[in-house]
Amino acid sequence: MTKSYLTPAVRDFVTQVKRLCGPDRQDLARIFEITFTNTLETTLTTDEYTNIFVLTGDIPAMWQRDSTAQLRPYLIMAQKDPAVADIILRVVKRQFFNMALDPYANAFNLTGNGHGHQSDATTMGPWIWERKYELDSLCYPVQLAYLLYKNTGLTDQFDATFISAIKKLLQVIAIEQHHEEQSTYRFERSDDRPEDTLARAGLGQPVGYTGMSWSGFRPSDDACVYGYLVPANMFAVVILNYLQEICTEILAEPELATTAQRLATEIQTGIERFGTTTNAAGKKIYAYEVDGLGHTLIMDDGNIPNLLSAPYLGYLPENEPTYLATRQTLLSPENPYYYAGKFGAGLGSPHTPPDYIWPIALSIQGLTQPDHEEKQRLLQLLAATTAGTNMMHEGFDVEDPRNFTREWFSWANMMFCELLLDYLGLQVKK
């Protein structure tokens, strides 16, 4: 059973946000009240170690990625509210408990109950719901741990479990720079979706060395076409720099700091050397995926990290020229997963039907540009496409938002909240 962590202080914060919205934006305020409180009321469960397990929504498992995004907007409250900071701290501790169990797993069970995809051909265990290796699943918990420190000054999350997990994180990232020669990770699933399994007996499509780190799956949980997912590697550079700072300024771990800095430099060099291509107009842009063998993929996916999110992740500034050219390409028909219709335009995903755009991606579109009116336009688009539920979905049909996927999707709810808070001038400290 989940426990409600809704407190009077949270209610007061919601009231403050509703007041900031003013009389002309009460539709946004109403959605914020429902979505901001929903995560605290319906997704959090204390585990047997007094850490907090986070449900992604309508699936009874905790994703390392989703749980970070679900908690991130509460960092704004945590700046002044120790009770909210403690909730986030306990989530972070659970994330690193998970990572220490298996750094290759993306989703975990509340207990060692053996639920989830136990028939997959990989090294499963009773705590693991799914073991699709996604580089971003290593990055997100570090981001939340670091931002908790930056917003509250808390350092309790940097304990022995954190150090144990980080050692495994660094080892995996380094091994997967040499995936063909060194990796023992394999993954196969027998079902009707080719996106749910890896080729070559679970090894994945061939890759050459680039300095970047290999990822089997995207943040959509779909298999990568080419093994070097550029936005995930951008995220890796950011969190490796966080780790260098943590291991130098908070923890006395100089060897881990040195390793993190070396990996960050190698991966960034790899991105800039191998992770770019040219668009139809001949401008330099970032590719979504590459294989180090000459193949590149021009596209973007609605899930985060994606290329659109690079400034949000902290990899580069919003006005960086290659990013701006990339953004223009991605938000155009040159991206096969950009959809436009009667009810809006934005990024979709091969994970959902054609012509379905993702509220998560619309929120990121707003969070990665400075125009206040554009933020409001995107917020109004999100508010107009909930199909009367006043909650965000995974994706909705641009011709009829009554057609959508996932009625309850906490990650999307909280991305809407973060965009609204940003619009109102309330930001997470970075």
PyMOL commands that set and color helices and strands:
alter all, ss='L'
color gray80, all
select helices_A, chain A and resi 8-21+23-42+64-78+82-101+135-152+160-182+194-196+199-202+230-249+254-274+307-313+321-330+359-367+372-384+410-423
alter helices_A, ss='H'
color red, helices_A
select strands_A, chain A and resi 44-46+52-54+62-63+107-108+128-130+228-229+276-278+284-286+289-290+296-297+338-341+344-347+356-357+395-397+400-405
alter strands_A, ss='S'
color yellow, strands_A
deselect
rebuild
show_as cartoon
